[in-house]
Amino acid sequence: MTDMFRFFWTPQFPRFVVFSGIAALTNLGVGYLLYQSAGLNQHWLYGLSVSVAFLAGMAVSFILNRSFTFDPSGRPVQHEMRTFFIVSLGGLLLTVALTYLLRSAVFAALVSLTSLADLMPAALTPDLIGHFAAVGCVGFYSFACHKLFSFGKRIPVHPARRFAAERGLLRDGVGEG
């Protein structure tokens, strides 16, 4: 447990929280505009709304965290971007799955606690609460994976790519992690 604590308890983590918080606000704002204001909240359109919102937040997160949170990895920006995108796709899948799960749980809780539902502002819907909670949970996954992989010093290279790179069979250092 202490190793995990030390992994997260670094000067990077508060910066990551702040800049990812800005990205999360972007995510939530775009999502709210799509599923609440534009009415894209039925069936697969809700998942699409959350996905588009996540991609907007991902772009903001990459720019801010690459610039202010993580030390330069020494890898080309295209490699960092590609890894960031892959890690973020994992986060997108987790976010969408958790959002659906939490939205259902929030809705069930509000139905059973109708007096609580009457006290909540109209804008605080199960859609928004589920989305917000999912984004918060996925933040820990994102920090760990971006620290280790997206902006890590070296990404392990597949042995076949290393073999080809060592023999000059790949151009432009593509075999390098």
Backbone as numpy.savetxt, mean C-alpha at the origin, in Angstrom:
# Nx Ny Nz CAx CAy CAz Cx Cy Cz
10.20 -10.90 19.50 9.39 -9.71 19.50 10.25 -8.45 19.50
11.39 -8.49 20.19 12.23 -7.30 20.24 12.86 -7.01 18.88
13.17 -8.04 18.10 13.72 -7.81 16.76 12.70 -7.10 15.88
11.44 -7.50 15.99 10.40 -6.85 15.21 10.24 -5.40 15.67
10.30 -5.18 16.96 10.20 -3.82 17.50 11.34 -2.96 16.96
12.56 -3.49 16.98 13.71 -2.74 16.47 13.61 -2.49 14.97
13.01 -3.41 14.25 12.84 -3.26 12.80 11.96 -2.05 12.49
10.90 -1.88 13.25 9.97 -0.78 13.01 10.38 0.50 13.74
11.09 0.38 14.87 11.43 1.55 15.68 12.74 2.15 15.17
12.65 2.84 14.05 13.79 3.52 13.44 13.33 4.92 13.05
14.27 5.81 12.74 13.87 7.14 12.26 13.07 7.07 10.96
13.22 5.99 10.22 12.47 5.84 8.98 10.98 5.66 9.23
10.64 4.93 10.27 9.23 4.58 10.47 8.32 5.80 10.66
8.69 6.78 11.51 7.82 7.96 11.63 7.68 8.72 10.30
8.79 8.83 9.56 8.71 9.49 8.25 7.80 8.70 7.32
7.95 7.36 7.34 7.10 6.51 6.51 5.63 6.71 6.88
5.36 6.80 8.17 3.97 6.99 8.63 3.43 8.33 8.13
4.23 9.39 8.23 3.77 10.71 7.79 3.52 10.72 6.28
4.52 10.28 5.51 4.38 10.36 4.05 3.40 9.33 3.52
3.35 8.19 4.14 2.34 7.21 3.74 0.96 7.65 4.21
0.93 8.43 5.29 -0.34 9.01 5.72 -0.88 9.97 4.67
0.01 10.75 4.08 -0.40 11.64 2.99 -0.89 10.80 1.81
-0.18 9.72 1.52 -0.59 8.82 0.44 -1.92 8.16 0.79
-2.10 7.79 2.06 -3.35 7.16 2.48 -4.52 8.14 2.37
-4.26 9.41 2.71 -5.32 10.42 2.56 -5.68 10.59 1.08
-4.67 10.51 0.23 -4.93 10.54 -1.21 -5.78 9.35 -1.60
-5.38 8.17 -1.11 -6.11 6.93 -1.37 -7.57 7.06 -0.92
-7.75 7.46 0.32 -9.11 7.56 0.87 -9.93 8.63 0.16
-9.29 9.76 -0.15 -10.00 10.84 -0.83 -10.47 10.44 -2.22
-9.57 9.82 -2.99 -9.95 9.36 -4.33 -11.03 8.29 -4.21
-10.86 7.37 -3.27 -11.86 6.32 -3.07 -13.22 6.91 -2.72
-13.23 7.86 -1.79 -14.48 8.50 -1.38 -15.15 9.17 -2.57
-14.37 9.89 -3.36 -14.93 10.55 -4.54 -15.55 9.54 -5.50
-14.89 8.40 -5.66 -15.38 7.40 -6.61 -16.59 6.64 -6.08
-16.48 6.07 -4.86 -17.59 5.23 -4.41 -18.70 5.99 -3.71
-18.41 7.17 -3.22 -19.47 7.93 -2.54 -20.05 9.00 -3.46
-19.19 9.85 -4.00 -19.68 10.95 -4.83 -20.11 10.49 -6.22
-19.30 9.63 -6.84 -19.62 9.17 -8.20 -20.55 7.96 -8.18
-20.80 7.39 -7.01 -21.74 6.28 -6.89 -21.21 4.94 -7.37
-19.89 4.81 -7.45 -19.30 3.54 -7.91 -19.08 2.62 -6.71
-20.16 2.18 -6.09 -20.04 1.37 -4.87 -20.82 0.05 -4.93
-21.31 -0.30 -6.08 -22.08 -1.54 -6.20 -21.22 -2.65 -6.81
-21.26 -3.80 -6.17 -20.61 -5.01 -6.66 -19.15 -4.75 -7.01
-18.74 -5.09 -8.23 -17.34 -4.98 -8.63 -16.88 -3.53 -8.76
-17.80 -2.59 -8.89 -17.42 -1.18 -9.02 -16.79 -0.66 -7.72
-17.21 -1.20 -6.58 -16.60 -0.81 -5.32 -15.14 -1.24 -5.29
-14.87 -2.48 -5.69 -13.48 -2.97 -5.76 -12.65 -2.15 -6.73
-13.25 -1.78 -7.86 -12.55 -0.94 -8.84 -12.25 0.43 -8.23
-13.20 1.00 -7.52 -12.99 2.30 -6.88 -11.85 2.24 -5.87
-11.84 1.20 -5.05 -10.77 1.03 -4.06 -9.43 0.82 -4.76
-9.43 0.09 -5.87 -8.19 -0.17 -6.61 -7.62 1.11 -7.23
-8.46 1.91 -7.86 -8.00 3.17 -8.46 -7.48 4.09 -7.36
-8.17 4.13 -6.24 -7.74 4.95 -5.11 -6.38 4.48 -4.60
-6.19 3.17 -4.53 -4.93 2.61 -4.07 -3.79 3.00 -5.00
-4.02 2.94 -6.31 -2.98 3.30 -7.28 -2.60 4.78 -7.16
-3.57 5.65 -6.92 -3.27 7.07 -6.72 -2.41 7.25 -5.47
-2.77 6.58 -4.40 -1.98 6.64 -3.17 -0.60 6.06 -3.36
-0.49 4.99 -4.16 0.80 4.35 -4.41 1.76 5.31 -5.09
1.28 6.07 -6.07 2.14 7.03 -6.77 2.67 8.09 -5.80
1.79 8.61 -4.96 2.20 9.61 -3.97 3.20 8.99 -2.98
2.94 7.78 -2.55 3.82 7.09 -1.60 5.22 6.87 -2.18
5.29 6.43 -3.42 6.61 6.18 -4.04 7.42 7.47 -4.08
6.82 8.53 -4.54 7.54 9.79 -4.70 8.03 10.31 -3.34
7.14 10.35 -2.35 7.50 10.91 -1.04 8.48 10.01 -0.29
8.21 8.70 -0.24 9.09 7.81 0.53 10.44 7.62 -0.12
10.49 7.62 -1.43 11.80 7.52 -2.12 12.60 8.79 -1.86
11.94 9.92 -1.82 12.63 11.20 -1.64 13.03 11.48 -0.19
12.19 11.09 0.77 12.40 11.55 2.15 12.53 10.46 3.21
12.18 9.22 2.93 12.17 8.21 3.98 13.35 7.27 3.91
13.55 6.66 2.78 14.55 5.61 2.65 15.84 6.14 2.04
16.96 5.59 2.51 18.25 5.96 1.96 18.35 5.45 0.53
19.17 6.12 -0.29 19.32 5.64 -1.66 19.81 4.18 -1.67
19.19 3.38 -2.50 19.54 1.96 -2.55 20.74 1.70 -3.45
21.02 2.63 -4.34 22.08 2.41 -5.31 21.60 1.66 -6.54
20.35 1.25 -6.52 19.75 0.57 -7.66 19.13 1.61 -8.58
19.02 1.31 -9.87 18.35 2.26 -10.78 16.90 2.50 -10.34
16.44 3.72 -10.57 15.08 4.10 -10.15 14.04 3.18 -10.79
14.30 2.71 -12.02 13.35 1.81 -12.67 13.21 0.51 -11.89
14.32 0.02 -11.34 14.27 -1.22 -10.56 13.51 -1.00 -9.26
13.77 0.15 -8.61 13.03 0.47 -7.39 11.54 0.60 -7.70
11.23 1.27 -8.79 9.83 1.46 -9.17 9.14 0.13 -9.44
9.83 -0.75 -10.15 9.26 -2.06 -10.47 9.01 -2.85 -9.19
9.99 -2.87 -8.30 9.82 -3.60 -7.04 8.73 -2.95 -6.19
8.71 -1.63 -6.15 7.68 -0.90 -5.41 6.29 -1.27 -5.94
6.17 -1.34 -7.25 4.90 -1.69 -7.87 4.47 -3.10 -7.49
5.40 -4.05 -7.52 5.08 -5.44 -7.17 4.67 -5.54 -5.70
5.45 -4.91 -4.82 5.10 -4.91 -3.40 3.73 -4.25 -3.20
3.51 -3.16 -3.91 2.24 -2.44 -3.78 1.06 -3.24 -4.32
1.30 -4.05 -5.35 0.22 -4.93 -5.83 -0.19 -5.92 -4.75
0.79 -6.44 -4.02 0.47 -7.28 -2.87 -0.36 -6.51 -1.85
0.03 -5.25 -1.62 -0.74 -4.39 -0.72 -2.14 -4.10 -1.25
-2.25 -3.94 -2.56 -3.56 -3.72 -3.17 -4.46 -4.92 -2.94
-3.95 -6.12 -3.17 -4.76 -7.32 -2.95 -5.20 -7.43 -1.49
-4.26 -7.16 -0.58 -4.60 -7.18 0.85 -5.63 -6.11 1.19
-5.45 -4.92 0.63 -6.37 -3.81 0.92 -7.78 -4.11 0.44
-7.89 -4.60 -0.80 -9.23 -4.90 -1.34 -9.89 -6.01 -0.52
-9.14 -7.08 -0.25 -9.71 -8.20 0.51 -10.13 -7.75 1.91
-9.25 -7.02 2.60 -9.59 -6.54 3.94 -10.74 -5.54 3.92
-10.78 -4.70 2.88 -11.86 -3.72 2.78 -13.21 -4.40 2.68
-13.30 -5.40 1.83 -14.57 -6.14 1.71 -14.93 -6.81 3.04
-13.95 -7.45 3.66 -14.17 -8.15 4.92 -14.60 -7.16 6.02
-13.86 -6.08 6.14 -14.15 -5.12 7.20 -15.44 -4.35 6.93
-15.72 -4.06 5.67 -16.98 -3.38 5.33 -18.16 -4.23 5.77
-18.08 -5.52 5.51 -19.15 -6.43 5.92 -19.26 -6.49 7.44
-18.11 -6.54 8.12 -18.12 -6.60 9.59 -18.69 -5.31 10.18
-18.30 -4.16 9.62 -18.80 -2.88 10.12 -20.30 -2.79 9.89
-20.75 -3.19 8.70 -22.18 -3.15 8.39 -22.96 -4.03 9.37
-22.45 -5.25 9.62 -23.12 -6.16 10.55 -23.16 -5.56 11.95
-22.06 -4.93 12.37 -22.02 -4.32 13.70 -23.01 -3.17 13.81
-23.09 -2.35 12.77 -24.00 -1.22 12.80 -25.46 -1.66 12.78
-25.75 -2.74 12.06 -27.12 -3.25 12.03 -27.51 -3.74 13.42
-26.57 -4.41 14.10 -26.89 -4.93 15.42 -26.90 -3.83 16.48
-26.21 -2.74 16.22 -26.16 -1.62 17.17 -26.79 -0.38 16.53
-28.07 -0.45 16.24 -28.72 0.63 15.52 -28.61 1.97 16.23
-28.54 1.97 17.56 -28.41 3.24 18.27 -27.06 3.90 17.95
-26.00 3.09 17.78 -24.70 3.62 17.41 -24.75 4.15 15.98
-25.41 3.44 15.10 -25.53 3.88 13.71 -26.23 5.22 13.61
-27.19 5.47 14.49 -27.92 6.75 14.47 -27.04 7.92 14.89
-26.00 7.65 15.68 -25.11 8.70 16.17 -24.00 9.07 15.19
-23.75 8.21 14.22 -22.64 8.43 13.29 -23.01 9.43 12.21
-22.04 10.27 11.81 -22.30 11.19 10.70 -22.60 10.40 9.43
-23.39 10.97 8.57 -23.80 10.28 7.34 -22.61 9.92 6.46
-21.56 10.73 6.48 -20.39 10.47 5.64 -19.58 9.29 6.14
-19.75 8.91 7.41 -19.00 7.81 7.99 -19.74 6.50 7.72
-19.58 6.01 6.51 -20.29 4.82 6.05 -19.47 3.57 6.32
-20.09 2.39 6.29 -19.31 1.15 6.39 -18.25 1.05 5.30
-18.54 1.58 4.10 -17.55 1.58 3.02 -16.29 2.32 3.45
-16.46 3.53 3.98 -15.32 4.35 4.36 -14.60 3.78 5.58
-15.34 3.30 6.56 -14.72 2.72 7.77 -13.90 1.48 7.40
-14.47 0.60 6.58 -13.75 -0.60 6.16 -12.51 -0.26 5.36
-12.63 0.70 4.47 -11.50 1.12 3.65 -10.40 1.71 4.52
-10.76 2.58 5.45 -9.81 3.23 6.35 -9.06 2.19 7.19
-9.78 1.26 7.77 -9.15 0.23 8.62 -8.22 -0.66 7.80
-8.61 -1.01 6.59 -7.76 -1.85 5.75 -6.47 -1.13 5.38
-6.57 0.13 5.03 -5.37 0.91 4.67 -4.41 0.97 5.86
-4.93 1.14 7.06 -4.08 1.18 8.25 -3.37 -0.14 8.49
-4.08 -1.24 8.35 -3.47 -2.56 8.56 -2.38 -2.86 7.54
-2.64 -2.52 6.30 -1.70 -2.82 5.23 -0.44 -1.95 5.34
-0.50 -0.87 6.09 0.66 0.00 6.28 1.87 -0.72 6.86
1.66 -1.64 7.79 2.79 -2.37 8.38 3.45 -3.31 7.37
2.63 -3.99 6.59 3.15 -4.83 5.50 3.98 -3.95 4.55
3.44 -2.80 4.18 4.09 -1.93 3.20 5.44 -1.43 3.70
5.52 -0.98 4.94 6.80 -0.50 5.46 7.85 -1.59 5.39
7.51 -2.77 5.90 8.48 -3.86 5.93 8.95 -4.24 4.53
8.04 -4.40 3.61 8.42 -4.83 2.26 9.14 -3.74 1.49
8.73 -2.50 1.65 9.44 -1.42 0.95 10.83 -1.22 1.52
10.97 -1.35 2.83 12.29 -1.21 3.45 13.23 -2.32 2.97
12.71 -3.54 2.95 13.56 -4.68 2.59 13.76 -4.84 1.08
12.72 -4.59 0.31 12.78 -4.92 -1.11 12.78 -3.70 -2.03
11.80 -2.83 -1.91 11.70 -1.71 -2.86 12.91 -0.79 -2.79
13.34 -0.48 -1.56 14.46 0.44 -1.38 15.64 -0.22 -0.68
15.64 -1.57 -0.65 16.75 -2.31 -0.07 17.98 -2.19 -0.96
19.13 -2.40 -0.38 20.39 -2.25 -1.12 20.51 -3.24 -2.27
20.11 -4.44 -2.04 20.23 -5.46 -3.08 19.00 -6.34 -3.07
18.50 -6.62 -4.24 17.42 -7.58 -4.40 18.06 -8.85 -4.94
17.80 -10.00 -4.33 18.39 -11.23 -4.84 18.01 -11.42 -6.32
19.00 -11.83 -7.09 18.79 -12.06 -8.51 18.59 -13.56 -8.72
17.66 -13.88 -9.57 17.41 -15.28 -9.91 18.71 -15.88 -10.45
19.08 -17.11 -10.04 20.35 -17.70 -10.48 20.54 -17.73 -12.01
19.48 -17.95 -12.77 19.62 -17.97 -14.23 19.98 -16.59 -14.76
19.41 -15.55 -14.18 19.74 -14.18 -14.61 21.16 -13.83 -14.21
21.59 -14.27 -13.02 22.96 -14.02 -12.58 23.94 -14.71 -13.54
23.65 -15.96 -13.90 24.48 -16.73 -14.82 24.61 -15.99 -16.15
23.47 -15.53 -16.69 23.48 -14.82 -17.98 24.24 -13.50 -17.87
24.06 -12.78 -16.75 24.74 -11.49 -16.58 26.25 -11.68 -16.48
26.68 -12.72 -15.76 28.11 -12.98 -15.61 28.78 -13.30 -16.94
28.03 -13.82 -17.87 28.57 -14.19 -19.18 28.31 -13.12 -20.23
27.79 -11.97 -19.79 27.56 -10.87 -20.72 26.40 -11.11 -21.67
25.50 -12.00 -21.31 24.37 -12.31 -22.19 23.21 -11.33 -22.02
23.26 -10.53 -20.99 22.21 -9.53 -20.76 22.79 -8.15 -21.01
22.00 -7.28 -21.58 22.48 -5.92 -21.85 22.01 -4.96 -20.77
22.70 -3.87 -20.61 22.33 -2.78 -19.70 22.20 -3.20 -18.24
22.95 -4.20 -17.82 22.92 -4.60 -16.42 21.59 -5.14 -15.95
20.77 -5.68 -16.88 19.44 -6.17 -16.52 19.54 -7.28 -15.49
20.63 -8.01 -15.47 20.76 -9.12 -14.53 21.07 -8.66 -13.12
21.39 -7.40 -12.95 21.69 -6.87 -11.63 20.42 -6.62 -10.88
20.43 -6.87 -9.57 19.24 -6.67 -8.75 19.06 -5.26 -8.49
